[in-house]
Amino acid sequence: METMLLIHRGPRRADIVGLLEGSSLPTSDLTDRDMTDFFYVGPANAPVGIIGVQFYGADALLRSLVVTSAHRTRGLGQRLVAHAEQHARERGAATVYLLTTTAEAFFRSRGYLVTPRESAPPAIRSTPEFAGLCPASSAFLSKRL
């Protein structure tokens, strides 16, 4: 397997901000501490794919899945999602939630269900993403692990 296809943990925040911003994903709430639960593929200083998980008790928020356009259609997004879900399971999460404006079909094909916003657990509802960083038009999805 190519080294760049290995999934690594803990990117430097500075190295993923450009990738996130280039995909119109929020970065203002991310801290260096959050990077503990972020994963990437590619060189550490120039990742070609990333994903993160934030934990709220038995609930987790999947965030920031990005694969550069030059590296799509290689299964990297699927692998990153599966890796993040396994990490969430290992950390004791029972359900993963996410908000998306562009990847609803991708996540639905991986077992995520469109979920009414009003059924979001209070901890998820209080996240910056849910409360305003992601547009109200974002699809809200969930998956039981």
N, C-alpha and C positions, 0 to 999 in steps of 0.2 A: 504494500500500500504506500502510495506517495506520502511523504512527510506532511505535505500541506493538507492532506485529507484527515490527518489525526485531529481529534478534538482535544483541545487544551482548556484548562480552567484558569480563570483569573486574569483576563487581559488588563492592561493599563487603561484607565478611563480615557486618558488623552489619545490613546491609539484607536478607540472606537467611536469617539464623538463625531468625527468627520463622516464615517460610514453611516451612522445613525442620522445625522443631519442631512446627508445626501439622499436619504430615503424618507425625509420629512417625518422622522420619529423624534419624540421628545428626549431631551438630554438634560434639561435644567434641574431635574430632581435627582439625577444620578450622583452618587458619591463614590469615592475610592473604595469604601467599605462594601458597597453593593457589588463590586467586581468579583468578590468571593464566589458569588453564585451566577456568574456570567461565564459563558464558554465561547470559544472561537476556533476557527480553522484558518490555516494559512500562517504566514510569518507573524510573530508577536507584534512587530511594529507596523504591520500592514495587513490585518486580518481580511479574509475574503468572505467570511461568514461569521455571524455572532448570534447569540441568544442569551437571554437572562431569565432568572426566576427570582421572585421576591416572595418571602414567606410571611404568612399571617395565621399562625396556629395551624389548623388542619387544612387551611386554604392556601393556595399559591397563585400568584399572578405571573403568567408567562409574558415576557416582554422583549421587545426589540429584536425580533427575528429579521435578519438581513443577510442576503447572499448577493454579492455583487453580480451585476448582469452578465459579466464575462464568465462567471462560474455557476450559473444556473443550469438546470436540466442535468445535473450530475448526481442528484440525490442528496446534496449537502443540507438543504433545508429539512428534509425528512429526517436525516441523521441527527441534526441538531435538536429538532423537536423531540425525537425519541430519547436522546441523551438527557435533555432537560426534564422530561417526564420521569425518567428513571431516577434522576437526582432528587426530584420532588418526592417520589415514593420513598426513597431512602431517608429523606428528612422527615417523613411522617405525614406528608400532605395527602389528603383524601380526594381533593378536587382541585383542578387547575382551571383558572379563568383567564380570559384575554379579551382585549379590545382590538379591533382592526378596521381599517377603512379600505384595505386593498386585498386581503388574503382570506376572506371568509370561505371561499370554495376550497382553498388549500387545506384549511384547518377542518372543515366539515368532512373532507375526504379522509381525515385522520381520526375520525370519531368524535370530534367536538360538535356540540349541539348549540344552536342559537338559543339563548337564555334571556328571559325578560329581565331588564335592568332592575326592576323593583324586587326581584328575587335574589339579588346579589347580597352576600353576607355583609354585615356592617363594616367589617375590616376592609373588605375589597371596595365597598362603596366610598370609604374614606381615603382611598389612595389618591394621590395627585392625578394619576391617569384617568381614573373614573370620575373624579370630581371636576375635571376641567382641562387637563393637558390633552386628552384625546377628545375629538369633537363629539357632540351629542349624537351625530349621525353614525358613529362607529358601531359596527356589529359587536355585540357582547356574546361571547361563547364560553362554554364550560365543558369539562370532561372529567368524569369520575375515574380515578386511578385504580 
